[in-house]
Amino acid sequence: MSYFATESRQYSHPEDTSSVDTDWWRGAVIYQIYPRSFQDHNNDGVGDLVGITSRLEYVADLGVDAIWLSPVFTSPMKDFGYDVSNYRDIDPTFGSLEDFDRLLEKAHSLGLKVVIDQVISHSSDRHPWFAESRLSRTNEKADWYVWADPKPDGSPPNNWLSIFGGSAWHWDGRRMQYYLHNFLTSQPDLNFHNPAVQDALVGEMRFWLERGVDGFRLDTVNFYFHAQSLESNPPVKPEDFNASTAPAVNPYNLQEHLYDKSQPENIAFLKRLRALLDEYPGTTTVGEIGDAQHQLEVMAQYTSGDDMLHMCYTFDYLGGEYTARHFTEALRATQEKAPDGWICLAFSNHDVVRHVSRWAPHGFEDRLTRQAALLLATMRGSVCLFQGEELGLTEAEIAYDDLVDPYGIEFWPEFKGRDGCRTPMVWHAHVRNGGFSSANRTWLPVPAQHLAYAVDQQDNVANSVLSFYRSVLKFRKDHPALIKGDLTLIEGTPDNVLAFTRTLDGETLVCAFNMSAESAEFDLGGGTVTEAGAPGSDAQRDGARLSFGPFGAYIGIGN
């Protein structure tokens, strides 16, 4: 199949709400598209909606169930779309509402759901709401954002920090007050304690549900509320230090964030969001939780029961180690702390170093890439794949002069930011800019080392990483136990082996992974196991004894 046509066809919308599978999201595989870097149609060096639409056959052929679009709303792009100035329109960089409608229609015709990023914990400082709020302390929207008086000495009201560096408070000379920003100073935090703000944001989300989207990825979902007491955060205890949600060089990690996020008031608002989604059968939510010390407890609160979010993802696997011990502990903790919750699993996304570069020892990149794909597809939860992950892309080295990410510019060179995982998708190895764009300069450079991984170099190649991903996703769909089945850890494994079973309706799959560059052996114990035919299942079996090579895997069917 070819994915390189420049013209896209038009399709009619196939939805019949009377036959909607409202549970499609549970165990679904979602493909994240970073719009600036997927496909540039108008050749200005930045990806756009028409470009994405032209590549949807490729995405559908991977075997995924849905796409997640990072923000495409109107924005000054200080944080590349995560600073919204109009929640009801498309930024001209990406196209128009009509382009979005055509994308939605084509995705649905291909059997793909469409989940869009919803960034409501903060807006851009260019949003009309903030422009009005900062005019005075008495206007209609005066308390739509989080404002506070300075301390008597003029300093900020407390010690809260911005993830992007420095104080989370910025002085505004018009109101003679500070406003809260958990990220850039140009991203003021909305005041969720004001019911009018909640009403307005629910209305903005309803606009897109009426347009036909299938759900929302909720950015920084635990940041919606702050403690109205404005109490300072305590220092984190040394034994609780965790750099999973911010780089180790960031002083943000030195606080225990008890008062600036993850507040109890958020529960009622999330129930309100779920009630909104329930008005549109078959729609879903996936929340991003960033809370290094309390992420599993928060996930449990936010996804338990049938009146909260459908699923959440944490930074257990986006920021943790690739070791059997870490994964075993994370899986056990998830089962203990969030037994009724539902996790969305991801190893890479637009905010972290690509997992091949983050985890693979030199010389073992290909083996880890394949094992990680099989592991991700066999763990319990829904799955998010980040564009290019299916090609085995590594983190790109970006020269300082080419950096655009304000996070990386702030903490360079110890932390190089997020540009290295956001470089353009590579479609053709021998075409200008990898087939992403014919512009003289793209918004981020196309890494020369990525060209060997281009789609046209892997498509229809039997042993390529791309073909492997397709096979893994097909294997997952062929075994319902991997989609909605229970997971039970197998105890007594060697230190470098992770093993578990997945069980549903009489089917049991035995999954074992040697998560190291050394050989390993493992005894399956009693019971009989037959081969499952899983791609990448390459361990040798002698009776109940498994012998793994470096980053080897075994998938069997238990009897």
Secondary structure per residue as TSV (DSSP state, phi and psi in degrees):
chain	resnum	aa	ss	phi	psi
A	1	M	-	360.0	140.0
A	2	S	-	-102.6	141.4
A	3	Y	-	-120.0	25.8
A	4	F	-	-117.2	17.2
A	5	A	-	-69.8	145.1
A	6	T	S	-92.6	-18.2
A	7	E	S	-101.9	136.6
A	8	S	-	-103.9	145.6
A	9	R	-	-88.5	160.9
A	10	Q	-	-102.3	139.9
A	11	Y	-	-127.0	153.8
A	12	S	-	-86.2	154.4
A	13	H	-	-76.5	124.9
A	14	P	-	-93.1	-1.8
A	15	E	-	-64.1	135.8
A	16	D	-	-125.5	103.0
A	17	T	G	-63.0	-17.9
A	18	S	G	-73.8	-16.5
A	19	S	G	-120.7	23.4
A	20	V	-	-70.0	133.9
A	21	D	-	-84.1	100.3
A	22	T	T	-72.8	-10.8
A	23	D	T	-107.1	17.1
A	24	W	T	-61.2	-28.6
A	25	W	T	-71.1	-24.4
A	26	R	T	-74.4	106.4
A	27	G	T	88.7	4.6
A	28	A	-	-68.5	156.7
A	29	V	E	-107.5	120.9
A	30	I	E	-112.6	131.1
A	31	Y	E	-103.5	114.8
A	32	Q	E	-81.8	126.2
A	33	I	E	-109.1	124.7
A	34	Y	-	-95.1	100.6
A	35	P	G	-55.5	-34.7
A	36	R	G	-63.1	-20.5
A	37	S	G	-123.6	12.3
A	38	F	T	-92.4	-57.4
A	39	Q	-	-158.3	126.3
A	40	D	-	-96.5	115.1
A	41	H	S	-89.4	-38.9
A	42	N	S	-93.4	5.7
A	43	N	-	58.5	42.8
A	44	D	S	-101.0	4.4
A	45	G	S	94.0	-2.7
A	46	V	S	-125.8	135.5
A	47	G	-	-62.8	159.6
A	48	D	-	-149.6	174.4
A	49	L	H	-67.6	-38.1
A	50	V	H	-63.7	-39.2
A	51	G	H	-62.0	-44.6
A	52	I	H	-59.6	-45.4
A	53	T	H	-57.6	-39.0
A	54	S	H	-68.8	-14.3
A	55	R	T	-110.1	8.7
A	56	L	H	-69.1	-27.2
A	57	E	H	-61.2	-38.6
A	58	Y	H	-60.5	-45.1
A	59	V	H	-64.9	-44.8
A	60	A	H	-61.7	-36.9
A	61	D	H	-71.2	-15.8
A	62	L	H	-64.5	-29.5
A	63	G	T	101.1	17.8
A	64	V	-	-84.9	168.3
A	65	D	S	-102.5	-22.7
A	66	A	E	-156.1	163.2
A	67	I	E	-116.5	148.0
A	68	W	E	-114.9	120.6
A	69	L	E	-95.0	120.3
A	70	S	-	-61.9	163.6
A	71	P	-	-55.2	136.9
A	72	V	-	-123.5	10.1
A	73	F	E	-72.4	165.3
A	74	T	E	-58.0	131.3
A	75	S	-	-161.1	145.7
A	76	P	-	-73.7	-5.1
A	77	M	-	65.0	29.6
A	78	K	S	-66.5	-32.6
A	79	D	S	-122.8	31.2
A	80	F	T	54.4	50.9
A	81	G	T	100.6	-17.1
A	82	Y	S	-86.0	18.5
A	83	D	S	-132.5	92.2
A	84	V	-	-89.3	131.6
A	85	S	S	-109.1	-10.3
A	86	N	E	-154.8	112.7
A	87	Y	E	-77.8	-6.8
A	88	R	E	-116.2	17.1
A	89	D	E	-143.4	162.1
A	90	I	E	-93.9	137.3
A	91	D	-	-65.7	137.1
A	92	P	T	-55.9	-25.1
A	93	T	T	-54.6	-36.6
A	94	F	T	-99.4	-16.6
A	95	G	-	131.7	-134.7
A	96	S	-	-138.5	171.9
A	97	L	H	-60.8	-35.9
A	98	E	H	-64.2	-38.6
A	99	D	H	-62.8	-39.7
A	100	F	H	-63.8	-43.6
A	101	D	H	-60.8	-39.9
A	102	R	H	-67.0	-38.0
A	103	L	H	-61.8	-46.4
A	104	L	H	-61.4	-43.3
A	105	E	H	-63.9	-44.8
A	106	K	H	-68.2	-41.2
A	107	A	H	-58.0	-47.3
A	108	H	H	-62.6	-36.4
A	109	S	H	-66.6	-25.3
A	110	L	T	-92.1	3.7
A	111	G	T	82.7	16.9
A	112	L	-	-101.1	129.6
A	113	K	E	-77.6	157.5
A	114	V	E	-124.7	115.2
A	115	V	E	-109.1	131.0
A	116	I	E	-113.8	148.9
A	117	D	E	-69.5	131.9
A	118	Q	E	-122.4	114.9
A	119	V	-	-110.4	92.6
A	120	I	-	-118.7	-2.1
A	121	S	S	-68.5	-25.5
A	122	H	B	-150.3	165.4
A	123	S	-	-124.1	-177.9
A	124	S	-	-76.7	153.5
A	125	D	T	-71.5	-6.5
A	126	R	T	-89.5	-2.9
A	127	H	S	-67.8	137.7
A	128	P	H	-54.4	-31.3
A	129	W	H	-60.1	-44.8
A	130	F	H	-73.3	-37.1
A	131	A	H	-57.0	-39.2
A	132	E	H	-75.4	-41.8
A	133	S	H	-59.5	-36.8
A	134	R	T	-83.4	-4.2
A	135	L	T	-69.0	-36.4
A	136	S	-	-163.4	173.0
A	137	R	S	-90.3	1.8
A	138	T	S	-124.6	-0.9
A	139	N	S	-74.3	172.4
A	140	E	T	-59.2	-31.3
A	141	K	T	-110.8	25.3
A	142	A	T	-58.2	-35.7
A	143	D	T	-111.1	29.5
A	144	W	S	-78.9	-15.0
A	145	Y	B	-123.0	171.2
A	146	V	-	-92.3	103.7
A	147	W	E	-110.8	148.6
A	148	A	E	-153.2	147.7
A	149	D	-	-73.9	154.3
A	150	P	-	-73.0	164.1
A	151	K	-	-67.3	164.1
A	152	P	T	-53.6	-28.2
A	153	D	T	-88.5	6.3
A	154	G	S	89.0	-4.6
A	155	S	-	-79.5	167.8
A	156	P	-	-59.4	159.5
A	157	P	S	-63.6	-24.6
A	158	N	S	-159.3	-168.9
A	159	N	-	-96.4	11.9
A	160	W	-	-60.4	142.3
A	161	L	B	-113.2	151.0
A	162	S	-	-85.2	141.2
A	163	I	T	-60.9	-30.6
A	164	F	T	-87.0	8.2
A	165	G	S	110.8	138.3
A	166	G	S	81.0	-170.5
A	167	S	B	-65.5	150.2
A	168	A	S	-84.2	6.4
A	169	W	E	-116.9	137.9
A	170	H	E	-127.4	132.8
A	171	W	E	-76.3	136.0
A	172	D	E	-121.1	116.3
A	173	G	T	-70.9	-19.3
A	174	R	T	-72.9	-45.2
A	175	R	T	-92.5	-9.7
A	176	M	T	55.4	43.1
A	177	Q	E	-142.5	166.4
A	178	Y	E	-94.3	148.0
A	179	Y	E	-118.8	151.6
A	180	L	E	-84.9	136.2
A	181	H	-	-144.2	112.6
A	182	N	S	-76.1	-10.7
A	183	F	S	-127.2	-123.4
A	184	L	-	-71.0	156.5
A	185	T	T	-61.7	-22.7
A	186	S	T	-87.0	11.3
A	187	Q	S	-124.9	71.5
A	188	P	-	-65.9	142.5
A	189	D	B	-79.0	132.8
A	190	L	B	-73.8	149.9
A	191	N	-	-95.6	94.5
A	192	F	T	-71.6	-11.0
A	193	H	T	-72.1	-12.4
A	194	N	S	-91.8	116.4
A	195	P	H	-57.5	-31.3
A	196	A	H	-65.4	-33.5
A	197	V	H	-66.4	-45.6
A	198	Q	H	-59.1	-44.8
A	199	D	H	-59.0	-43.9
A	200	A	H	-64.6	-43.3
A	201	L	H	-69.1	-38.5
A	202	V	H	-61.5	-37.8
A	203	G	H	-64.1	-38.5
A	204	E	H	-65.4	-37.0
A	205	M	H	-72.7	-36.8
A	206	R	H	-60.9	-35.2
A	207	F	H	-54.1	-43.5
A	208	W	H	-79.3	-31.6
A	209	L	H	-64.4	-40.5
A	210	E	H	-64.4	-28.1
A	211	R	H	-77.5	-16.0
A	212	G	T	113.1	8.8
A	213	V	-	-68.3	158.3
A	214	D	-	-100.7	4.5
A	215	G	E	154.1	-175.8
A	216	F	E	-133.4	137.4
A	217	R	E	-92.1	120.9
A	218	L	E	-97.0	107.0
A	219	D	T	-65.1	137.2
A	220	T	T	40.6	56.4
A	221	V	G	-66.8	-22.9
A	222	N	G	-91.0	6.7
A	223	F	G	-97.5	3.1
A	224	Y	S	-63.1	-42.9
A	225	F	-	-110.8	148.1
A	226	H	-	-118.4	162.1
A	227	A	-	-74.3	123.3
A	228	Q	T	-66.4	-17.6
A	229	S	T	-69.3	-19.1
A	230	L	-	57.3	32.8
A	231	E	-	-69.5	141.7
A	232	S	-	-67.2	146.5
A	233	N	-	-73.8	143.5
A	234	P	-	-79.4	162.1
A	235	P	B	-68.0	149.6
A	236	V	-	-75.2	144.5
A	237	K	-	-70.4	140.8
A	238	P	G	-52.0	-38.3
A	239	E	G	-73.0	-14.6
A	240	D	G	-102.9	2.7
A	241	F	-	-59.1	132.2
A	242	N	-	-148.9	122.3
A	243	A	-	-104.6	31.8
A	244	S	S	-77.2	-26.9
A	245	T	S	-104.7	-3.7
A	246	A	S	-152.1	148.9
A	247	P	-	-60.7	153.3
A	248	A	T	-60.0	-25.3
A	249	V	T	-79.8	-4.7
A	250	N	-	-89.3	121.2
A	251	P	G	-63.4	-10.9
A	252	Y	G	-53.4	-32.7
A	253	N	G	-68.8	-14.7
A	254	L	G	-85.0	-3.7
A	255	Q	B	-108.2	148.0
A	256	E	-	-91.8	115.6
A	257	H	-	-85.3	75.1
A	258	L	S	-83.8	-24.5
A	259	Y	S	-120.9	-16.2
A	260	D	S	-96.1	-5.1
A	261	K	S	-162.6	177.3
A	262	S	-	53.1	45.7
A	263	Q	-	-87.1	151.0
A	264	P	T	-62.5	-26.4
A	265	E	T	-62.3	-19.0
A	266	N	H	-66.3	-26.6
A	267	I	H	-58.5	-47.5
A	268	A	H	-63.9	-38.0
A	269	F	H	-68.1	-40.4
A	270	L	H	-66.0	-33.2
A	271	K	H	-64.8	-35.9
A	272	R	H	-65.6	-40.6
A	273	L	H	-62.8	-42.4
A	274	R	H	-62.5	-39.4
A	275	A	H	-62.0	-37.9
A	276	L	H	-62.9	-47.9
A	277	L	H	-62.8	-35.0
A	278	D	H	-65.8	-18.7
A	279	E	T	-71.2	-14.9
A	280	Y	S	-124.4	84.3
A	281	P	T	-52.9	135.6
A	282	G	T	92.9	-1.4
A	283	T	-	-91.1	161.7
A	284	T	E	-145.5	168.7
A	285	T	E	-134.7	143.0
A	286	V	E	-133.2	120.0
A	287	G	E	-98.7	141.9
A	288	E	E	-93.7	122.8
A	289	I	-	-112.0	120.7
A	290	G	-	-118.0	96.8
A	291	D	-	-155.2	93.6
A	292	A	T	-57.8	-38.9
A	293	Q	T	-88.2	-21.2
A	294	H	T	-132.1	21.8
A	295	Q	H	-64.9	-38.5
A	296	L	H	-71.1	-37.4
A	297	E	H	-63.1	-40.8
A	298	V	H	-67.1	-42.1
A	299	M	H	-59.0	-41.7
A	300	A	H	-61.0	-45.5
A	301	Q	H	-61.7	-40.3
A	302	Y	H	-83.1	-16.4
A	303	T	H	-123.0	-4.2
A	304	S	S	-76.7	142.8
A	305	G	S	82.9	-174.4
A	306	D	S	-113.4	19.1
A	307	D	S	-125.5	15.9
A	308	M	S	-117.8	-159.4
A	309	L	-	-65.8	153.0
A	310	H	S	-70.4	-41.6
A	311	M	E	-158.9	161.6
A	312	C	E	-140.4	158.8
A	313	Y	E	-124.4	148.7
A	314	T	-	-117.1	-174.7
A	315	F	S	-103.0	22.1
A	316	D	T	-58.2	-40.7
A	317	Y	T	-108.2	-14.9
A	318	L	T	-81.7	-21.7
A	319	G	S	-127.2	-8.0
A	320	G	S	-87.7	-176.6
A	321	E	-	-83.5	154.8
A	322	Y	-	-96.1	77.0
A	323	T	S	-135.6	153.7
A	324	A	H	-61.4	-37.6
A	325	R	H	-63.3	-47.3
A	326	H	H	-63.3	-44.8
A	327	F	H	-67.3	-39.4
A	328	T	H	-61.7	-45.3
A	329	E	H	-64.7	-39.9
A	330	A	H	-67.0	-42.4
A	331	L	H	-65.4	-41.7
A	332	R	H	-65.1	-43.8
A	333	A	H	-63.7	-37.9
A	334	T	H	-63.2	-43.1
A	335	Q	H	-65.2	-37.5
A	336	E	H	-77.8	-41.9
A	337	K	H	-93.0	-23.6
A	338	A	-	-135.9	57.2
A	339	P	T	-63.2	-27.3
A	340	D	T	-101.8	0.1
A	341	G	-	-84.5	173.8
A	342	W	-	-135.4	121.3
A	343	I	B	-96.7	147.4
A	344	C	E	-105.5	116.1
A	345	L	E	-88.4	137.5
A	346	A	-	-152.1	141.8
A	347	F	S	-104.1	-24.7
A	348	S	-	-137.5	150.8
A	349	N	-	-159.9	-166.5
A	350	H	T	-76.3	-2.5
A	351	D	T	-110.5	-7.3
A	352	V	S	-131.6	159.8
A	353	V	-	-59.6	135.6
A	354	R	-	-54.6	139.7
A	355	H	H	-67.0	-26.3
A	356	V	H	-62.5	-44.2
A	357	S	H	-72.6	-31.8
A	358	R	H	-72.9	-32.3
A	359	W	H	-116.4	-31.3
A	360	A	-	-79.2	126.8
A	361	P	-	-64.2	151.9
A	362	H	T	-57.0	131.1
A	363	G	T	93.2	-10.5
A	364	F	-	-117.3	19.0
A	365	E	H	-59.3	-45.9
A	366	D	H	-67.1	-42.1
A	367	R	H	-65.8	-41.7
A	368	L	H	-67.6	-39.6
A	369	T	H	-54.2	-46.5
A	370	R	H	-72.7	-41.5
A	371	Q	H	-63.6	-42.7
A	372	A	H	-61.8	-37.5
A	373	A	H	-63.1	-43.7
A	374	L	H	-69.4	-38.6
A	375	L	H	-64.2	-45.6
A	376	L	H	-60.2	-37.1
A	377	A	H	-78.2	-11.9
A	378	T	H	-109.8	-11.4
A	379	M	S	-73.7	163.1
A	380	R	S	-85.2	125.0
A	381	G	S	143.4	177.9
A	382	S	E	-84.1	167.2
A	383	V	E	-128.0	135.9
A	384	C	E	-114.1	125.5
A	385	L	E	-106.3	139.6
A	386	F	E	-99.7	134.5
A	387	Q	T	-44.9	133.0
A	388	G	T	90.4	-18.1
A	389	E	G	-58.8	-38.1
A	390	E	G	-72.0	-7.3
A	391	L	G	-99.0	-8.2
A	392	G	T	80.3	26.1
A	393	L	-	-63.0	141.7
A	394	T	-	-98.7	167.6
A	395	E	-	-64.9	133.2
A	396	A	-	-85.0	143.9
A	397	E	-	-86.7	118.9
A	398	I	-	-111.4	127.6
A	399	A	-	-65.6	149.7
A	400	Y	G	-55.8	-39.3
A	401	D	G	-66.3	-18.2
A	402	D	G	-97.9	-3.8
A	403	L	-	-65.1	141.4
A	404	V	-	-126.8	-16.2
A	405	D	-	-73.7	118.7
A	406	P	H	-62.5	-27.4
A	407	Y	H	-65.1	-46.3
A	408	G	H	-69.2	-38.3
A	409	I	H	-62.5	-37.4
A	410	E	H	-66.8	-40.3
A	411	F	H	-110.0	10.0
A	412	W	T	-58.9	146.6
A	413	P	T	-95.7	-4.8
A	414	E	T	-62.4	-35.6
A	415	F	S	-126.3	121.8
A	416	K	-	-94.3	6.5
A	417	G	-	82.9	-163.3
A	418	R	S	-108.1	3.1
A	419	D	G	-64.6	-32.0
A	420	G	G	-64.6	-21.6
A	421	C	G	-100.9	-4.0
A	422	R	S	-106.4	8.1
A	423	T	S	-64.8	158.9
A	424	P	-	-60.3	147.5
A	425	M	-	-62.0	144.3
A	426	V	-	-108.5	118.9
A	427	W	-	-105.3	-39.2
A	428	H	-	-129.1	129.2
A	429	A	T	-70.7	-28.8
A	430	H	T	-117.9	26.7
A	431	V	S	-119.3	148.8
A	432	R	G	-48.2	132.8
A	433	N	G	53.5	32.5
A	434	G	G	64.7	19.3
A	435	G	G	80.7	0.7
A	436	F	S	-72.9	-40.5
A	437	S	-	-161.0	150.5
A	438	S	-	-98.9	10.3
A	439	A	S	-65.6	154.7
A	440	N	S	-64.1	-32.6
A	441	R	S	-141.6	129.0
A	442	T	-	-95.7	160.1
A	443	W	S	-59.7	-35.2
A	444	L	S	-126.0	146.4
A	445	P	-	-66.9	149.7
A	446	V	-	-84.7	116.1
A	447	P	-	-64.5	131.2
A	448	A	G	-58.9	-35.5
A	449	Q	G	-69.4	-16.0
A	450	H	G	-81.4	-18.4
A	451	L	G	-62.0	-32.4
A	452	A	G	-67.1	-17.8
A	453	Y	G	-95.1	3.2
A	454	A	-	-56.3	154.9
A	455	V	H	-55.7	-43.5
A	456	D	H	-68.5	-15.0
A	457	Q	H	-87.4	-13.0
A	458	Q	H	-118.7	-22.6
A	459	D	T	-63.4	130.9
A	460	N	T	63.7	19.8
A	461	V	-	-102.6	118.2
A	462	A	T	-57.1	-39.7
A	463	N	T	-103.3	14.6
A	464	S	S	-74.6	160.7
A	465	V	H	-62.2	-40.3
A	466	L	H	-59.8	-46.7
A	467	S	H	-63.1	-35.5
A	468	F	H	-63.7	-46.1
A	469	Y	H	-58.7	-43.3
A	470	R	H	-60.6	-41.4
A	471	S	H	-66.4	-40.8
A	472	V	H	-62.6	-44.8
A	473	L	H	-67.6	-34.1
A	474	K	H	-67.0	-41.9
A	475	F	H	-59.8	-42.0
A	476	R	H	-60.1	-45.0
A	477	K	H	-68.0	-28.4
A	478	D	H	-76.1	-11.0
A	479	H	-	-127.1	93.4
A	480	P	H	-55.1	-25.0
A	481	A	H	-62.0	-27.4
A	482	L	H	-78.9	-17.0
A	483	I	H	-93.1	-48.1
A	484	K	H	-128.2	7.1
A	485	G	-	-76.8	164.9
A	486	D	E	-73.7	152.4
A	487	L	E	-116.7	130.0
A	488	T	E	-126.5	120.7
A	489	L	E	-67.7	139.8
A	490	I	-	-92.8	120.5
A	491	E	-	-85.4	164.0
A	492	G	S	77.9	19.8
A	493	T	-	-78.7	158.7
A	494	P	-	-60.0	162.5
A	495	D	T	-58.1	-30.8
A	496	N	T	-99.1	10.1
A	497	V	E	-116.0	128.1
A	498	L	E	-104.0	130.4
A	499	A	E	-142.8	142.3
A	500	F	E	-158.5	166.3
A	501	T	E	-114.0	151.1
A	502	R	E	-120.7	127.9
A	503	T	E	-133.6	134.5
A	504	L	E	-159.1	128.4
A	505	D	T	49.6	46.5
A	506	G	T	86.8	-9.0
A	507	E	E	-96.5	130.1
A	508	T	E	-126.9	125.6
A	509	L	E	-108.7	133.8
A	510	V	E	-101.1	121.8
A	511	C	E	-121.5	125.4
A	512	A	E	-137.8	139.1
A	513	F	E	-137.4	127.4
A	514	N	E	-88.6	103.0
A	515	M	-	-94.0	48.9
A	516	S	S	-151.4	166.8
A	517	A	S	-86.4	4.9
A	518	E	S	-105.7	155.6
A	519	S	-	-67.8	157.1
A	520	A	E	-149.5	156.8
A	521	E	E	-129.7	152.1
A	522	F	E	-154.3	134.4
A	523	D	E	-97.6	119.4
A	524	L	-	-68.0	-20.2
A	525	G	-	82.8	-152.9
A	526	G	S	-70.9	169.2
A	527	G	S	89.5	159.1
A	528	T	-	-105.6	144.7
A	529	V	E	-132.8	133.8
A	530	T	E	-112.2	158.8
A	531	E	E	-65.8	142.8
A	532	A	-	-101.2	-9.2
A	533	G	-	72.5	25.6
A	534	A	-	-76.3	137.1
A	535	P	T	-62.1	137.5
A	536	G	T	84.4	-1.7
A	537	S	-	-84.3	94.0
A	538	D	-	-120.2	7.9
A	539	A	-	-70.0	148.8
A	540	Q	E	-90.3	137.4
A	541	R	E	-119.6	129.7
A	542	D	E	-123.8	94.8
A	543	G	T	67.4	-121.0
A	544	A	T	-92.6	-0.3
A	545	R	E	-93.0	126.2
A	546	L	E	-104.8	136.6
A	547	S	E	-120.3	119.1
A	548	F	E	-105.1	140.0
A	549	G	-	-83.0	-179.6
A	550	P	T	-54.8	130.5
A	551	F	T	50.8	41.2
A	552	G	-	-84.7	162.6
A	553	A	E	-140.9	157.0
A	554	Y	E	-142.0	129.2
A	555	I	E	-126.6	121.0
A	556	G	E	-130.8	164.5
A	557	I	E	-103.9	118.1
A	558	G	E	-78.1	143.4
A	559	N	-	-121.1	360.0
